[in-house]
């Protein structure tokens, strides 16, 4: 997936090509019940200063992808990781665990889904930010504490000089998420991954968090990956969108293309399930029929075919052949329906209902 070129703000040295390159990434887990193909051949690019939204239902492989990029999956006999994850030209899949640990927190960082469980309950917010900073900088606790206060102030936490000594349970949900963002950004990482950053927050706080992520990205010129099932979030932040289903990418493109001219039936279903403020309160949402597939026992052919209303059209091998991700002009779709027919279906049947 191609992304826009960067401006002149970039100061860090870089290799030719995108800042983050993921190539044919596979993350499988061997279990007693069978092989879980959590991520099965994922490919995408991301430049500095750009935001990629990864969307899909629970169990589609979004969070496993983020943990794989950060090297947080233990390499055991039960875990099989292959492919390439190149950060500024350096392959993280083949790198040593020690080297990836050095990069994690400094070159790349993550905002986890639930800051209450991601932060240690027995240490203050400030102590945890201080530790995250001192791991990568040879400074005194006094200097690190000053940095922690600065970051808490930067993310909009009032009275940071006092709140730095509070514990996670003394913060509200929105304030904990802000503290988690401060911890993730304390070392000015070039890659920031946000896994469901607004889950369980009310809409007002959601808007504040999204504005904060956007402002901080503009300030630090970071590459950002937003992982969510909420298309409203990616509509607000993302430059490009990658739609995952059954551990694979089924469609990618610019945010404008995915929202205005989607071509995969699964993307149509996701868009049809979004509440609309301009519709009457009596209008019902249109859910996607069926349930997501088991990653141990995926359906044959296209994994979405048991839920797809177009899978039984004449001459389409949806039930027997796995579709390749066709790469058009900045828009890729993994679907057996011919492109002209997909566009006609969307224009005549889908678009009028959105």
C-alpha positions, 0 to 999 in steps of 0.5 A: 500500500503506497502512502504519501511522501513526507515533508521537510520536517524529518530529521532522523536518518532513514533508509530508502522506502517506507519507514515501516514495511511489513511483508508477508507477516505470519503469526501462528500458534500451535495449540492442542486444538490445532494451529491458530493462524492469527495473522496469515500473510499481512503486507503493508507500508507506513511512512513517518507522519502518516496514520494507518487504521487497521479495522475488523471484528474481534478475532480478526488478528488486529492486536496480534499484528501490533504485538508482532510488530513490537516483538512482544510474542514469545518465540517458543515452540508453540509460536511460529513467526515468519515474514518481514517487519522492517523499521527504518530498513531494519528487520525486527523478525530476525533481530535478537530479543535484546535489540528489539527490547532496546528499540521498544519504548524508544523507537516504537511504543504502544498505547494499550487498550486498557491502561488500568491493567497495563499499568502497575497498580502498586507504583505511581504514575510518575514512577512508571513514566520515570522508569520508562524514560531512564531505561533509555536515557542515562539521567538522574531520577530528578531529571526523569521526574521533570520529564514525566511532569512535562509529559503529563502536562503535555497530554492535558493532565491538570496539576501534573506536579501533584498528580505525578505521585498519584496511583493509576486507580486515582485517575479517571478512565480518560486521565489514565489513557492520557497517562498511558499516552504520556508514557508511550511518548516519553522517549519520542518514538518514531512509531506509535501503535494505539490499540483501541485507544478510546474503548470504554470512554465516553464520546466527549473523552474519546474526541479529546483523546483523538485530538490529542493523538493527532496533535502529538503526531503532528508535533513528533512527526511519528508514524501511527497505527490505530487498531480499532473496530470503530470506523468512526475513529479511523475516519477521524485519524487515518490516512490509509485503512487496512481491513482485516478478516480471518487473519488476512487483509481483505481490502486496503486503500486511502481513507477516502477510497474505503469510505466512499468507494469500498469494494469488498463485501466485508467492508460494505458490511462494516460500513452498513453497521455504523450508526448515522446521526442523520437517520431517524431513531427508529432506523435499525442498524444492518448487522453482518449476518453470521459470526467471525470464523475460527482461526483454527478451522477457517472456511475453505476458499474465501474466509468470508464466503459463509457470510457473504451474500454474493458468494454463490453467484455463478462462476465465482470460486469463493468456496474453493479458492483463496482470493489474492489481494489485487493491487490496483492504484493505491487500492487492493481488494481480495475478492473473486467478484470482478471489479466492474461487477463489485463497483456496480453492486456498490453503486446500485445496492450498497451506497443507497443504504449507507 
